[in-house]
Amino acid sequence: MTYKQKSQALHDMIFAGQLMDAFEKFYHQDVTMREIGEEPRAGKEVNRAYELKFLSMVKDVHGAGITAIASDEENGVVMIENWMDLTFQDGSRVKMEQVSVQKWDGDFIVHETFYHK
């Protein structure tokens, strides 16, 4: 499976409501994740807690998808432009758009940066 195919499979799981299963399957134990403008989060445990907190704020998912995806297979880098239409627990509905840049090592993402508004 190419890195682009792995990233597509990861997003397919996320869009099917399996975010935490996808996280466990595709992220390395020592992963570093970062929202642009914030400090990096190091380690799977810290990032797991971050993802669970995000999920606890979501009331409904109305849709999600990939707008564009590209990969540098030789260097294990995948870039994904995606969107999610969400209603949060406070009742606010938001269409979130972002680009993420993933660095893969074998079957796992070791670094990911998210660029969004």
N, C-alpha and C positions, 0 to 999 in steps of 0.2 A: 504494500500500500504506500502511495506517495504521501508526502507531508500534506499536500493540498487535500488529498482524499481523507487523511486522518482528521484534518481540521474540519472538513465538511461533515464527517461522521460525528465529531464533537458537537458541532452546531445542530445537526439533525436531532441529537439527543436532547440538547438544551431546549430547542423549539418544541419538542414532544413532551416537555415538562419534566425532564430527567436531568436537571442541572447538576445535582449532587452526584448522581451516578456517573455522569460525564466527567465531573471534576475528579472523582476517585480513579476513573479509568485512564484519563489522559494527562494528568498533571504529576510531575516528579515530586518526590518527597522534599527536595530542596528548592522548589520553585520560588521564584521571585516575581511578584505581580505588582503593577503600579498603575494608578490613575494619574494621568498627566497633571502636574502641579501639586502632587502629593508625594509623601515619602514612600519608598518601596516597602512592600510587605514581604518578608522573607520567611520561607518555610510553609509546608503544606498545612500544618495545624493552624497557623495564623490566618492563612488565606481561606481555609475551610470555615473558620468562624466569621470572616468577612462575608463570604457568600451566604451563609446561613442567616446572618443579620439582614442582608439584602432581601432574601426570600421572605423573611418574616414581615417585611414592609409591603410586600406585594399582595394585593387582594385578588386581582384578576389579570390574566394575560389575554389580550384581544387579538394578537397576531405578532408575528416576528418573521424575519427573513434576512437573507444575504443579498446585498445589492451588488457586490463585487468581491472577487477573491483572486489573489495572485500568489505565486510561490517562487522562491529561489531554492529549488530542490538541492542543489549542490551545497548550499550553506544552511539548509534546514530552517528557512525563514518563510512564514506565511503571513500575508496581510489580508484582513477581512474587513469589509465595510458592511455593517449590519444595522438592523433596526428592531425595536420591540415597542409594541403599543400596550401600555400597562395602566391599570388603575391601582393606586396605592391604598393602604388601609385608611388614610385620611380622606379618601374619596377623590383625590386629584387624579386626572387621567393625563398621561404623558406619552408622547411618541419619542422614545430615546433613540438617537442615532450615534454611532461610534465607529471608529476604525481601531482594530487591535492588530498589533504586530507580535507574532509568536515566534520564539526561537525554540526549535525542537532538538532533542537529542534522542535518537532511536524512536521509541514509542511514546515519549513523554515531552510535554512542554516544560522547559526549564526556566523560561523568562517570557513574560507577556506585559506589554504596555498598552493601555487603553487611552485613546484620544477621543474626547467628546466635549460637548458644550457643558 
